[in-house]
């Protein structure tokens, strides 16, 4: 699964730590998601989408291997 978390963070001027606090996870979790090493739960993906004010499909997408 691909995501645009890093891009959205930049648009909203949020650090990994800022985003982590808003959704209740560690900064390391945000880092792992941005590096495509961790796939978030549905609830976590929805929380991230809410922070950015976008549908979850605008932030997360399946790649050819999914």
C-alpha positions in Angstrom: 0.0 0.0 0.0 1.2 3.4 -0.9 0.5 6.6 1.0 0.9 10.4 0.7 1.3 11.0 4.5 4.6 12.8 4.1 3.3 15.1 1.4 0.1 15.9 3.4 2.2 16.6 6.4 4.3 19.1 4.4 1.1 20.8 3.1 -0.3 21.1 6.6 3.1 22.1 8.2 3.0 19.1 10.6 6.0 17.2 11.9 5.9 13.5 12.4 5.6 14.2 16.1 2.7 16.6 15.5 0.7 14.1 13.5 1.5 11.3 15.9 0.1 13.3 18.8 -3.1 14.2 16.9 -3.9 10.5 16.2 -2.5 8.9 19.3 0.5 7.0 18.1 4.2 7.3 18.3 6.4 9.2 16.0 8.1 5.9 15.0 4.7 4.6 13.8 4.3 7.7 11.5 7.9 7.1 10.3 7.2 3.4 9.5 4.0 4.3 7.6 5.8 6.9 5.5 8.5 4.3 4.7 5.8 1.8 3.7 7.0 -0.6 6.5 3.7 -0.5 8.4 0.2 -0.7 7.1 -2.2 1.2 9.4 -5.5 -0.2 10.7 -8.7 1.1 9.2 -9.3 3.2 12.3 -5.8 4.7 12.1 -6.1 5.4 8.4 -9.5 7.1 9.0 -8.0 9.3 11.8 -5.1 10.3 9.5 -7.6 11.2 6.8 -9.7 13.3 9.2 -6.6 15.3 10.3 -5.9 16.1 6.6 -9.6 16.7 5.8 -9.5 14.3 2.9 -11.1 10.9 2.0 -8.9 8.0 3.0 -8.6 7.0 -0.6 -6.8 10.3 -1.3 -4.1 9.4 1.2 -3.8 5.6 0.9 -3.9 3.5 -2.3 -3.1 0.0 -3.3 -0.1 -0.7 -5.4 0.4 -3.5 -7.9 1.5 -6.0 -5.3 -1.6 -5.6 -3.0 
